[in-house]
């Protein structure tokens, strides 16, 4: 198969089962790390913790998902 740049590479990546599995695992890991603190927190502190969890998830997700301006090939580099 010839290497070709694909136009919907970002959507393919985001829709891939492998990435979705990795994102689920990441979300569960982050939530588990903060579970004890969330259980003991009051209302406002829970809001703050959930915000921190969301920020941490987005930061780690950015490491897994390429930039929107990336070019995608139809083959994996060997």
Gaussian input, Z-matrix of N, CA and C with variables (Angstrom, degrees):
# hf/3-21g

backbone

0 1
 N
 C     1     B1
 C     2     B2     1     A1
 N     3     B3     2     A2     1     D1
 C     4     B4     3     A3     2     D2
 C     5     B5     4     A4     3     D3
 N     6     B6     5     A5     4     D4
 C     7     B7     6     A6     5     D5
 C     8     B8     7     A7     6     D6
 N     9     B9     8     A8     7     D7
 C    10    B10     9     A9     8     D8
 C    11    B11    10    A10     9     D9
 N    12    B12    11    A11    10    D10
 C    13    B13    12    A12    11    D11
 C    14    B14    13    A13    12    D12
 N    15    B15    14    A14    13    D13
 C    16    B16    15    A15    14    D14
 C    17    B17    16    A16    15    D15
 N    18    B18    17    A17    16    D16
 C    19    B19    18    A18    17    D17
 C    20    B20    19    A19    18    D18
 N    21    B21    20    A20    19    D19
 C    22    B22    21    A21    20    D20
 C    23    B23    22    A22    21    D21
 N    24    B24    23    A23    22    D22
 C    25    B25    24    A24    23    D23
 C    26    B26    25    A25    24    D24
 N    27    B27    26    A26    25    D25
 C    28    B28    27    A27    26    D26
 C    29    B29    28    A28    27    D27
 N    30    B30    29    A29    28    D28
 C    31    B31    30    A30    29    D29
 C    32    B32    31    A31    30    D30
 N    33    B33    32    A32    31    D31
 C    34    B34    33    A33    32    D32
 C    35    B35    34    A34    33    D33
 N    36    B36    35    A35    34    D34
 C    37    B37    36    A36    35    D35
 C    38    B38    37    A37    36    D36
 N    39    B39    38    A38    37    D37
 C    40    B40    39    A39    38    D38
 C    41    B41    40    A40    39    D39
 N    42    B42    41    A41    40    D40
 C    43    B43    42    A42    41    D41
 C    44    B44    43    A43    42    D42
 N    45    B45    44    A44    43    D43
 C    46    B46    45    A45    44    D44
 C    47    B47    46    A46    45    D45
 N    48    B48    47    A47    46    D46
 C    49    B49    48    A48    47    D47
 C    50    B50    49    A49    48    D48
 N    51    B51    50    A50    49    D49
 C    52    B52    51    A51    50    D50
 C    53    B53    52    A52    51    D51
 N    54    B54    53    A53    52    D52
 C    55    B55    54    A54    53    D53
 C    56    B56    55    A55    54    D54
 N    57    B57    56    A56    55    D55
 C    58    B58    57    A57    56    D56
 C    59    B59    58    A58    57    D57
 N    60    B60    59    A59    58    D58
 C    61    B61    60    A60    59    D59
 C    62    B62    61    A61    60    D60
 N    63    B63    62    A62    61    D61
 C    64    B64    63    A63    62    D62
 C    65    B65    64    A64    63    D63
 N    66    B66    65    A65    64    D64
 C    67    B67    66    A66    65    D65
 C    68    B68    67    A67    66    D66
 N    69    B69    68    A68    67    D67
 C    70    B70    69    A69    68    D68
 C    71    B71    70    A70    69    D69
 N    72    B72    71    A71    70    D70
 C    73    B73    72    A72    71    D71
 C    74    B74    73    A73    72    D72
 N    75    B75    74    A74    73    D73
 C    76    B76    75    A75    74    D74
 C    77    B77    76    A76    75    D75
 N    78    B78    77    A77    76    D76
 C    79    B79    78    A78    77    D77
 C    80    B80    79    A79    78    D78
 N    81    B81    80    A80    79    D79
 C    82    B82    81    A81    80    D80
 C    83    B83    82    A82    81    D81
 N    84    B84    83    A83    82    D82
 C    85    B85    84    A84    83    D83
 C    86    B86    85    A85    84    D84
 N    87    B87    86    A86    85    D85
 C    88    B88    87    A87    86    D86
 C    89    B89    88    A88    87    D87
 N    90    B90    89    A89    88    D88
 C    91    B91    90    A90    89    D89
 C    92    B92    91    A91    90    D90
 N    93    B93    92    A92    91    D91
 C    94    B94    93    A93    92    D92
 C    95    B95    94    A94    93    D93
 N    96    B96    95    A95    94    D94
 C    97    B97    96    A96    95    D95
 C    98    B98    97    A97    96    D96
 N    99    B99    98    A98    97    D97
 C   100   B100    99    A99    98    D98
 C   101   B101   100   A100    99    D99
 N   102   B102   101   A101   100   D100
 C   103   B103   102   A102   101   D101
 C   104   B104   103   A103   102   D102
 N   105   B105   104   A104   103   D103
 C   106   B106   105   A105   104   D104
 C   107   B107   106   A106   105   D105
 N   108   B108   107   A107   106   D106
 C   109   B109   108   A108   107   D107
 C   110   B110   109   A109   108   D108
 N   111   B111   110   A110   109   D109
 C   112   B112   111   A111   110   D110
 C   113   B113   112   A112   111   D111
 N   114   B114   113   A113   112   D112
 C   115   B115   114   A114   113   D113
 C   116   B116   115   A115   114   D114
 N   117   B117   116   A116   115   D115
 C   118   B118   117   A117   116   D116
 C   119   B119   118   A118   117   D117
 N   120   B120   119   A119   118   D118
 C   121   B121   120   A120   119   D119
 C   122   B122   121   A121   120   D120
 N   123   B123   122   A122   121   D121
 C   124   B124   123   A123   122   D122
 C   125   B125   124   A124   123   D123
 N   126   B126   125   A125   124   D124
 C   127   B127   126   A126   125   D125
 C   128   B128   127   A127   126   D126
 N   129   B129   128   A128   127   D127
 C   130   B130   129   A129   128   D128
 C   131   B131   130   A130   129   D129
 N   132   B132   131   A131   130   D130
 C   133   B133   132   A132   131   D131
 C   134   B134   133   A133   132   D132
 N   135   B135   134   A134   133   D133
 C   136   B136   135   A135   134   D134
 C   137   B137   136   A136   135   D135
 N   138   B138   137   A137   136   D136
 C   139   B139   138   A138   137   D137
 C   140   B140   139   A139   138   D138
 N   141   B141   140   A140   139   D139
 C   142   B142   141   A141   140   D140
 C   143   B143   142   A142   141   D141
 N   144   B144   143   A143   142   D142
 C   145   B145   144   A144   143   D143
 C   146   B146   145   A145   144   D144
 N   147   B147   146   A146   145   D145
 C   148   B148   147   A147   146   D146
 C   149   B149   148   A148   147   D147
 N   150   B150   149   A149   148   D148
 C   151   B151   150   A150   149   D149
 C   152   B152   151   A151   150   D150
 N   153   B153   152   A152   151   D151
 C   154   B154   153   A153   152   D152
 C   155   B155   154   A154   153   D153
 N   156   B156   155   A155   154   D154
 C   157   B157   156   A156   155   D155
 C   158   B158   157   A157   156   D156
 N   159   B159   158   A158   157   D157
 C   160   B160   159   A159   158   D158
 C   161   B161   160   A160   159   D159
 N   162   B162   161   A161   160   D160
 C   163   B163   162   A162   161   D161
 C   164   B164   163   A163   162   D162
 N   165   B165   164   A164   163   D163
 C   166   B166   165   A165   164   D164
 C   167   B167   166   A166   165   D165
 N   168   B168   167   A167   166   D166
 C   169   B169   168   A168   167   D167
 C   170   B170   169   A169   168   D168
 N   171   B171   170   A170   169   D169
 C   172   B172   171   A171   170   D170
 C   173   B173   172   A172   171   D171
 N   174   B174   173   A173   172   D172
 C   175   B175   174   A174   173   D173
 C   176   B176   175   A175   174   D174
 N   177   B177   176   A176   175   D175
 C   178   B178   177   A177   176   D176
 C   179   B179   178   A178   177   D177
 N   180   B180   179   A179   178   D178
 C   181   B181   180   A180   179   D179
 C   182   B182   181   A181   180   D180
 N   183   B183   182   A182   181   D181
 C   184   B184   183   A183   182   D182
 C   185   B185   184   A184   183   D183
 N   186   B186   185   A185   184   D184
 C   187   B187   186   A186   185   D185
 C   188   B188   187   A187   186   D186
 N   189   B189   188   A188   187   D187
 C   190   B190   189   A189   188   D188
 C   191   B191   190   A190   189   D189
 N   192   B192   191   A191   190   D190
 C   193   B193   192   A192   191   D191
 C   194   B194   193   A193   192   D192
 N   195   B195   194   A194   193   D193
 C   196   B196   195   A195   194   D194
 C   197   B197   196   A196   195   D195
 N   198   B198   197   A197   196   D196
 C   199   B199   198   A198   197   D197
 C   200   B200   199   A199   198   D198
 N   201   B201   200   A200   199   D199
 C   202   B202   201   A201   200   D200
 C   203   B203   202   A202   201   D201
 N   204   B204   203   A203   202   D202
 C   205   B205   204   A204   203   D203
 C   206   B206   205   A205   204   D204
 N   207   B207   206   A206   205   D205
 C   208   B208   207   A207   206   D206
 C   209   B209   208   A208   207   D207
 N   210   B210   209   A209   208   D208
 C   211   B211   210   A210   209   D209
 C   212   B212   211   A211   210   D210
 N   213   B213   212   A212   211   D211
 C   214   B214   213   A213   212   D212
 C   215   B215   214   A214   213   D213
 N   216   B216   215   A215   214   D214
 C   217   B217   216   A216   215   D215
 C   218   B218   217   A217   216   D216
 N   219   B219   218   A218   217   D217
 C   220   B220   219   A219   218   D218
 C   221   B221   220   A220   219   D219
 N   222   B222   221   A221   220   D220
 C   223   B223   222   A222   221   D221
 C   224   B224   223   A223   222   D222
 N   225   B225   224   A224   223   D223
 C   226   B226   225   A225   224   D224
 C   227   B227   226   A226   225   D225
 N   228   B228   227   A227   226   D226
 C   229   B229   228   A228   227   D227
 C   230   B230   229   A229   228   D228
 N   231   B231   230   A230   229   D229
 C   232   B232   231   A231   230   D230
 C   233   B233   232   A232   231   D231

   B1=1.4392
   B2=1.5238
   B3=1.2870
   B4=1.4550
   B5=1.5398
   B6=1.3378
   B7=1.4553
   B8=1.5158
   B9=1.3123
   B10=1.4552
   B11=1.5261
   B12=1.3099
   B13=1.4606
   B14=1.5273
   B15=1.3133
   B16=1.4646
   B17=1.5234
   B18=1.3190
   B19=1.4636
   B20=1.5188
   B21=1.3134
   B22=1.4623
   B23=1.5290
   B24=1.3085
   B25=1.4650
   B26=1.5171
   B27=1.3270
   B28=1.4650
   B29=1.5277
   B30=1.3306
   B31=1.4621
   B32=1.5254
   B33=1.3274
   B34=1.4662
   B35=1.5186
   B36=1.3331
   B37=1.4537
   B38=1.5228
   B39=1.3257
   B40=1.4590
   B41=1.5257
   B42=1.3080
   B43=1.4578
   B44=1.5101
   B45=1.3108
   B46=1.4593
   B47=1.5229
   B48=1.3113
   B49=1.4692
   B50=1.5282
   B51=1.3189
   B52=1.4619
   B53=1.5242
   B54=1.3262
   B55=1.4653
   B56=1.5215
   B57=1.3194
   B58=1.4620
   B59=1.5232
   B60=1.3245
   B61=1.4649
   B62=1.5154
   B63=1.3190
   B64=1.4668
   B65=1.5236
   B66=1.3267
   B67=1.4686
   B68=1.5240
   B69=1.3370
   B70=1.4657
   B71=1.5210
   B72=1.3444
   B73=1.4628
   B74=1.5242
   B75=1.3110
   B76=1.4539
   B77=1.5191
   B78=1.3293
   B79=1.4654
   B80=1.5218
   B81=1.3279
   B82=1.4586
   B83=1.5233
   B84=1.3204
   B85=1.4593
   B86=1.5211
   B87=1.3133
   B88=1.4646
   B89=1.5164
   B90=1.3254
   B91=1.4719
   B92=1.5281
   B93=1.3264
   B94=1.4667
   B95=1.5269
   B96=1.3175
   B97=1.4559
   B98=1.5316
   B99=1.3252
   B100=1.4631
   B101=1.5276
   B102=1.3228
   B103=1.4652
   B104=1.5236
   B105=1.3161
   B106=1.4650
   B107=1.5228
   B108=1.3242
   B109=1.4608
   B110=1.5279
   B111=1.3331
   B112=1.4620
   B113=1.5254
   B114=1.3215
   B115=1.4606
   B116=1.5244
   B117=1.3190
   B118=1.4614
   B119=1.5244
   B120=1.3034
   B121=1.4619
   B122=1.5186
   B123=1.3298
   B124=1.4568
   B125=1.5232
   B126=1.3320
   B127=1.4592
   B128=1.5340
   B129=1.3180
   B130=1.4630
   B131=1.5196
   B132=1.3173
   B133=1.4641
   B134=1.5249
   B135=1.3522
   B136=1.4768
   B137=1.5227
   B138=1.3284
   B139=1.4687
   B140=1.5259
   B141=1.3315
   B142=1.4594
   B143=1.5214
   B144=1.3339
   B145=1.4687
   B146=1.5232
   B147=1.3195
   B148=1.4724
   B149=1.5232
   B150=1.3246
   B151=1.4532
   B152=1.5252
   B153=1.3380
   B154=1.4624
   B155=1.5262
   B156=1.3203
   B157=1.4654
   B158=1.5240
   B159=1.3270
   B160=1.4700
   B161=1.5295
   B162=1.3255
   B163=1.4698
   B164=1.5237
   B165=1.3172
   B166=1.4648
   B167=1.5250
   B168=1.3389
   B169=1.4633
   B170=1.5263
   B171=1.3291
   B172=1.4718
   B173=1.5224
   B174=1.3282
   B175=1.4654
   B176=1.5307
   B177=1.3224
   B178=1.4666
   B179=1.5261
   B180=1.3307
   B181=1.4675
   B182=1.5185
   B183=1.3185
   B184=1.4668
   B185=1.5258
   B186=1.3295
   B187=1.4679
   B188=1.5280
   B189=1.3333
   B190=1.4649
   B191=1.5279
   B192=1.3078
   B193=1.4631
   B194=1.5237
   B195=1.3023
   B196=1.4578
   B197=1.5216
   B198=1.2945
   B199=1.4566
   B200=1.5335
   B201=1.3079
   B202=1.4669
   B203=1.5209
   B204=1.3233
   B205=1.4568
   B206=1.5331
   B207=1.3200
   B208=1.4617
   B209=1.5195
   B210=1.3062
   B211=1.4554
   B212=1.5198
   B213=1.3209
   B214=1.4467
   B215=1.5151
   B216=1.3194
   B217=1.4506
   B218=1.5208
   B219=1.3265
   B220=1.4561
   B221=1.5317
   B222=1.3228
   B223=1.4663
   B224=1.5211
   B225=1.3157
   B226=1.4539
   B227=1.5245
   B228=1.3121
   B229=1.4698
   B230=1.5186
   B231=1.2991
   B232=1.4617
   B233=1.5052
   A1=108.89
   A2=115.77
   A3=122.28
   A4=109.71
   A5=115.89
   A6=119.87
   A7=109.78
   A8=116.00
   A9=121.06
   A10=108.74
   A11=115.93
   A12=120.84
   A13=107.02
   A14=117.16
   A15=121.09
   A16=109.17
   A17=115.47
   A18=119.96
   A19=112.98
   A20=118.05
   A21=120.55
   A22=111.68
   A23=116.58
   A24=121.04
   A25=113.33
   A26=117.21
   A27=120.41
   A28=110.82
   A29=117.25
   A30=120.49
   A31=110.58
   A32=116.95
   A33=120.35
   A34=110.80
   A35=115.81
   A36=119.87
   A37=110.70
   A38=117.31
   A39=120.62
   A40=112.29
   A41=116.77
   A42=120.38
   A43=114.45
   A44=117.67
   A45=119.94
   A46=111.39
   A47=117.10
   A48=120.62
   A49=112.85
   A50=116.76
   A51=120.14
   A52=111.25
   A53=116.28
   A54=119.75
   A55=110.45
   A56=117.77
   A57=120.18
   A58=110.96
   A59=116.94
   A60=120.93
   A61=110.56
   A62=116.84
   A63=121.09
   A64=111.34
   A65=117.94
   A66=121.32
   A67=111.29
   A68=117.45
   A69=120.73
   A70=111.01
   A71=115.78
   A72=119.97
   A73=110.96
   A74=116.66
   A75=121.25
   A76=110.60
   A77=116.92
   A78=121.73
   A79=110.68
   A80=117.36
   A81=121.27
   A82=111.85
   A83=117.16
   A84=121.42
   A85=110.96
   A86=116.57
   A87=120.76
   A88=110.46
   A89=117.42
   A90=120.59
   A91=111.05
   A92=116.98
   A93=120.43
   A94=110.91
   A95=116.60
   A96=121.47
   A97=111.14
   A98=117.01
   A99=121.49
   A100=113.20
   A101=118.35
   A102=121.58
   A103=112.82
   A104=118.03
   A105=120.67
   A106=110.93
   A107=116.06
   A108=120.07
   A109=111.22
   A110=117.06
   A111=120.84
   A112=111.39
   A113=117.47
   A114=121.70
   A115=111.77
   A116=116.92
   A117=121.08
   A118=113.28
   A119=118.43
   A120=122.29
   A121=112.07
   A122=114.27
   A123=121.09
   A124=109.83
   A125=114.89
   A126=120.19
   A127=112.65
   A128=117.46
   A129=120.10
   A130=112.10
   A131=116.18
   A132=118.95
   A133=110.54
   A134=117.91
   A135=121.41
   A136=110.82
   A137=115.78
   A138=118.96
   A139=110.46
   A140=115.53
   A141=120.03
   A142=110.70
   A143=118.06
   A144=121.30
   A145=111.50
   A146=116.62
   A147=119.72
   A148=110.75
   A149=116.95
   A150=120.74
   A151=109.90
   A152=117.79
   A153=121.49
   A154=111.23
   A155=116.65
   A156=121.24
   A157=109.49
   A158=117.04
   A159=120.73
   A160=111.18
   A161=116.45
   A162=120.12
   A163=110.16
   A164=117.12
   A165=121.15
   A166=110.90
   A167=116.80
   A168=120.48
   A169=110.91
   A170=117.08
   A171=120.10
   A172=111.08
   A173=117.09
   A174=120.98
   A175=110.35
   A176=116.78
   A177=120.59
   A178=111.01
   A179=117.11
   A180=120.87
   A181=110.62
   A182=116.57
   A183=121.78
   A184=110.56
   A185=117.12
   A186=120.52
   A187=111.49
   A188=117.18
   A189=121.43
   A190=112.86
   A191=116.60
   A192=121.49
   A193=108.56
   A194=115.98
   A195=121.39
   A196=111.67
   A197=114.74
   A198=121.87
   A199=110.24
   A200=115.57
   A201=120.50
   A202=111.57
   A203=117.47
   A204=121.69
   A205=112.46
   A206=117.19
   A207=120.92
   A208=110.77
   A209=115.50
   A210=121.35
   A211=107.90
   A212=117.11
   A213=122.50
   A214=109.58
   A215=115.09
   A216=121.54
   A217=108.47
   A218=115.38
   A219=119.66
   A220=111.32
   A221=117.60
   A222=121.38
   A223=109.43
   A224=114.70
   A225=120.37
   A226=108.13
   A227=116.87
   A228=120.71
   A229=109.45
   A230=116.02
   A231=120.48
   A232=110.39
   D1=135.55
   D2=-178.94
   D3=-80.29
   D4=142.42
   D5=176.56
   D6=-69.92
   D7=132.63
   D8=177.40
   D9=-140.57
   D10=145.08
   D11=173.89
   D12=-80.12
   D13=129.90
   D14=-179.00
   D15=-105.30
   D16=144.19
   D17=-175.33
   D18=-79.69
   D19=-26.78
   D20=-177.16
   D21=-106.92
   D22=33.14
   D23=-177.26
   D24=-62.22
   D25=-39.53
   D26=179.98
   D27=-64.63
   D28=-41.86
   D29=178.68
   D30=-67.11
   D31=-38.74
   D32=176.85
   D33=-61.46
   D34=-43.41
   D35=179.58
   D36=-63.48
   D37=-48.41
   D38=-178.52
   D39=-65.01
   D40=-28.98
   D41=179.86
   D42=-89.01
   D43=-4.45
   D44=-176.52
   D45=-69.63
   D46=138.67
   D47=179.44
   D48=-60.98
   D49=-33.67
   D50=-179.55
   D51=-63.83
   D52=-45.76
   D53=179.56
   D54=-67.59
   D55=-40.93
   D56=179.31
   D57=-61.82
   D58=-39.92
   D59=176.78
   D60=-63.15
   D61=-44.91
   D62=179.96
   D63=-63.58
   D64=-38.96
   D65=178.57
   D66=-67.81
   D67=-38.65
   D68=175.75
   D69=-61.93
   D70=-44.18
   D71=178.46
   D72=-63.06
   D73=-41.16
   D74=178.80
   D75=-62.00
   D76=-46.22
   D77=179.57
   D78=-60.90
   D79=-44.65
   D80=179.46
   D81=-64.39
   D82=-39.82
   D83=179.01
   D84=-62.97
   D85=-45.06
   D86=-179.52
   D87=-65.91
   D88=-43.89
   D89=178.94
   D90=-63.54
   D91=-40.11
   D92=179.52
   D93=-64.56
   D94=-36.40
   D95=179.69
   D96=-63.58
   D97=-32.43
   D98=-177.01
   D99=-104.37
   D100=4.66
   D101=-173.03
   D102=-61.38
   D103=-45.45
   D104=-177.69
   D105=-63.27
   D106=-42.48
   D107=-179.90
   D108=-67.19
   D109=-38.10
   D110=178.02
   D111=-65.18
   D112=-37.32
   D113=-178.24
   D114=-64.02
   D115=-32.04
   D116=-176.26
   D117=-96.42
   D118=-7.47
   D119=-172.13
   D120=-80.53
   D121=152.70
   D122=171.99
   D123=-81.92
   D124=-177.52
   D125=-174.20
   D126=-58.82
   D127=-53.50
   D128=-177.10
   D129=-66.80
   D130=-38.52
   D131=179.43
   D132=-67.10
   D133=-34.53
   D134=175.50
   D135=-62.62
   D136=-41.85
   D137=177.67
   D138=-60.27
   D139=-45.31
   D140=179.59
   D141=-63.31
   D142=-43.24
   D143=179.67
   D144=-64.01
   D145=-41.10
   D146=178.12
   D147=-63.63
   D148=-37.55
   D149=175.68
   D150=-63.62
   D151=-43.69
   D152=178.24
   D153=-62.28
   D154=-40.67
   D155=178.79
   D156=-62.74
   D157=-44.01
   D158=179.62
   D159=-63.14
   D160=-41.39
   D161=178.49
   D162=-63.73
   D163=-44.58
   D164=179.69
   D165=-62.99
   D166=-41.96
   D167=178.96
   D168=-62.55
   D169=-45.56
   D170=179.91
   D171=-62.80
   D172=-38.75
   D173=179.71
   D174=-63.60
   D175=-45.62
   D176=-179.61
   D177=-71.27
   D178=-35.61
   D179=178.77
   D180=-63.63
   D181=-38.62
   D182=179.60
   D183=-59.76
   D184=-30.96
   D185=178.41
   D186=-71.37
   D187=-29.36
   D188=-178.20
   D189=-85.81
   D190=-34.20
   D191=-174.56
   D192=-102.16
   D193=131.53
   D194=-179.46
   D195=-69.57
   D196=169.73
   D197=177.47
   D198=-63.32
   D199=153.25
   D200=177.13
   D201=-65.49
   D202=-18.19
   D203=-178.57
   D204=-95.78
   D205=7.21
   D206=-179.36
   D207=-72.34
   D208=153.44
   D209=173.45
   D210=-99.43
   D211=141.85
   D212=-177.29
   D213=-119.87
   D214=137.92
   D215=177.86
   D216=-101.58
   D217=158.49
   D218=178.76
   D219=-84.20
   D220=0.18
   D221=178.49
   D222=-131.23
   D223=152.72
   D224=177.16
   D225=-85.24
   D226=134.58
   D227=179.79
   D228=-66.87
   D229=139.28
   D230=-178.88
   D231=-98.74

